């Protein structure tokens, strides 16, 4: 079973290779859209873990900015950022596929009338 990140990376690599057919692009867009819900769940989980760490640092440090700096160098912060970055990548790939499908349809329509 592939991880969400592996699914997104595989789709990204396929897009980068080029020669994408519209049917495959639509399948990829559906697959990427489906993992967005999982990513939202992961982000929620990682946000909560990070917020607990941040709260601990607020209790230990004399200033809020120092606590935030310390919390931002923890594995929990890294995991939170990774989850958010993965979602951003998925959304960007979906937008690229939408553009590709729109352009393919316009090209098909244009060639049909010539």
C-alpha positions in Angstrom: 0.0 0.0 0.0 1.4 3.4 -1.0 1.5 6.3 1.3 -0.3 9.5 0.3 3.1 11.2 -0.3 4.1 8.3 -2.6 0.8 8.6 -4.5 1.3 12.3 -5.0 5.0 11.9 -6.0 4.1 9.2 -8.5 1.5 11.4 -10.1 3.9 14.4 -10.1 6.6 12.3 -11.9 4.1 11.0 -14.5 3.0 14.6 -15.2 6.7 15.7 -15.5 7.4 12.9 -18.0 4.8 14.3 -20.4 2.8 12.5 -23.1 -0.2 12.5 -20.8 -3.5 11.4 -22.3 -6.7 13.2 -21.3 -8.2 10.0 -19.9 -5.2 9.4 -17.7 -5.1 13.1 -16.6 -8.7 12.8 -15.4 -7.9 9.6 -13.5 -5.0 11.3 -11.8 -7.1 14.3 -10.9 -9.7 12.1 -9.3 -7.0 10.2 -7.4 -5.4 13.4 -6.1 -8.8 14.9 -5.2 -9.6 11.8 -3.2 -6.4 12.0 -1.1 -7.2 15.7 -0.1 -9.6 14.4 2.6 -6.8 12.2 4.0 -4.4 15.1 4.0 -6.9 17.3 5.9 -7.1 14.6 8.6 -3.3 14.4 8.7 -3.0 18.1 9.0 -5.5 18.3 11.8 -3.6 15.5 13.7 -0.2 17.2 13.1 -1.5 20.6 14.1 -2.7 19.3 17.4 0.6 17.6 18.1 2.5 20.8 17.3 0.2 22.9 19.4 0.9 20.7 22.4 4.6 21.2 21.9 4.1 24.9 21.4 2.1 25.1 24.6 4.9 23.3 26.5 7.4 25.8 25.3 5.2 28.7 26.2 5.2 27.4 29.8 9.0 27.0 29.8 10.1 30.3 28.1 9.8 33.8 29.3 8.8 35.3 25.9 6.3 34.0 23.4 8.6 34.6 20.4 11.4 32.5 22.0 8.8 29.7 22.7 7.7 29.8 19.1 11.2 29.6 17.8 12.0 26.6 20.0 8.7 24.9 19.0 9.5 25.5 15.3 12.6 23.4 15.5 10.9 20.2 16.8 9.9 17.1 14.8 6.2 18.0 15.4 6.6 21.3 13.6 8.5 19.5 10.7 5.7 16.9 10.4 3.0 19.7 10.4 4.8 21.6 7.7 5.3 18.4 5.6 1.6 17.6 5.8 0.7 21.1 4.7 3.3 21.2 1.9 2.0 17.8 0.7 -1.6 19.2 0.5 -0.3 22.3 -1.3 1.5 20.1 -3.8 -1.6 18.0 -4.4 -3.7 21.1 -5.0 -1.1 22.5 -7.4 -1.1 19.2 -9.4 -4.9 19.2 -9.5 -4.9 22.7 -10.9 -2.3 21.8 -13.5 -4.3 18.8 -14.6 -7.5 20.9 -14.8 -5.6 23.3 -17.1 -4.3 20.4 -19.2 -7.8 18.9 -19.6 -9.2 22.3 -20.5 -6.5 22.9 -23.1 -6.9 19.4 -24.5 -10.7 19.9 -24.8 -10.2 23.2 -26.6 -7.7 21.6 -28.9 -10.1 18.8 -29.7 -12.9 21.3 -30.4 -10.7 23.3 -32.6 -9.5 20.4 -34.6 -13.0 19.1 -35.0 -14.1 22.2 -36.8 -11.2 22.4 -39.2 
